[in-house]
Amino acid sequence: MGGRKREAGRRTKTRGSGGASRLRVNRQGRVGGAVRAEALRPACVTYPAPFCDAAAAFDLLAPARATAEEKGAAERERADVAAAAAAAAAASARRERRSDRSRLAAFQSKRHYIYYCQEKKTMSGSSDFSDPVYKEISLTNGHINRMSRDELRAKLAEFKLDTRGVKDVLKKRLKNYYKKEKLMQNQTMNADNYYDYICVIDFEATCEEGNPPESTHEIIEFPIVLLNTRTLEIEDTFQQYVKPEINPQLSEFCINLTGISQDLVDKADEFPKVLQHAVDWMKQKELGSKYSYSILTDGSWDMSKFLNIQCRISRLKYPSFAKKWINIRKSYGNFYKVPRSQIRLSTMLEKLGMDYDGRPHSGLDDSKNIARIAIRMLQDGCELRVNERLHGGLLLTVSSTVPIEGAPVPLMPSLR
């Protein structure tokens, strides 16, 4: 630098409070030969003399601090952008799912509305409710409502009808008898459009005491009771036990509840082979080809839960013939006007004046007793029809306006 005077910084004695010596940093921003970033230094900063060395060191680290802060800010900005993009993608996916559900609901509503219009048109063309016969039926129903239980039983006995059951059941039975007699041909129960057969199915599955949520239910008994809707008789039965895969050892609670021993399941086939046997048996009965049929269960669990879970365990697709069924609990509650929460197999039998026949929680015996309830309901004039279905793993309700349609020909599902 020659004789040029260095201006790195100079000490100046200034009088401040207490006469403290201060270090003045010049406008060029030089401290100890280091140049600070213009944006990070003030025009003139003074430090107390005891701290001048530390202040100089602090100023020397300013570029590194600035770089770290800039990097941190950039990283935070990138993280914010990524989070915003992820949130936008999730919101878009939710909107698409809602849109898909809306389209499905709209399609179902439109289809059901079309069915309703067709049925309304058919009914208006085939029966005029202004006909005097309906007034006569209404007057008869009013008279029946005023009858005592003994009078109802006496009138039913006169027509050689079943006299068992609670008062509401007896009234419903007598009303339907008079209605059939008056109308002669009931359009909704026309033999030409009703199922030829009903397959009653009540699975038994592995279980633990208290039914812990982590336990997996595997089918261990596969029963079918074939009910002829023309003769109102049980025509045939199918029953096979199933060897569970995940928990082959049955709990003591399960053995005592179902009456199925460990030896029975040890000797049984696994579910895919048992399902194939059931499909072959149904084909031999010409179900879905020569005769129309529907599956009937006591509640929703047999198809929507037990069969659905078992197919996943066995790596099978859900069988198409079991995607729709009659939930007899719903039909019973709607027909006899009983709250759904009060309906169980035992209470249905009790209100119909029947006793349980066989061993409770035996799949085959349960299915036979459910078939007995179905027979009594058909005799009382109830139209048992499909009211539930499984779609995309979800349990859905089938409208009563949908025309009666039998299940397809039973086929063995393919592997997943």
Secondary structure as UniProt FT lines:
FT   TURN            2..3
FT   STRAND          10..12
FT   HELIX           17..19
FT   STRAND          22..24
FT   TURN            27..28
FT   STRAND          30..31
FT   TURN            32..33
FT   STRAND          34..35
FT   HELIX           38..40
FT   STRAND          46..48
FT   HELIX           49..51
FT   HELIX           52..60
FT   HELIX           62..126
FT   TURN            129..130
FT   HELIX           132..145
FT   HELIX           149..158
FT   TURN            159..160
FT   HELIX           167..183
FT   HELIX           187..189
FT   TURN            191..193
FT   STRAND          197..200
FT   STRAND          204..205
FT   TURN            209..210
FT   TURN            213..214
FT   STRAND          219..228
FT   TURN            229..232
FT   STRAND          233..242
FT   HELIX           252..258
FT   HELIX           262..266
FT   HELIX           271..284
FT   TURN            285..286
FT   TURN            288..290
FT   STRAND          293..297
FT   HELIX           302..307
FT   HELIX           308..313
FT   TURN            314..315
FT   HELIX           320..322
FT   STRAND          324..327
FT   HELIX           328..336
FT   HELIX           340..342
FT   HELIX           345..351
FT   TURN            352..353
FT   TURN            360..361
FT   HELIX           363..379
FT   TURN            380..381
FT   STRAND          388..391
FT   TURN            392..393
FT   STRAND          394..397
FT   TURN            400..401
//
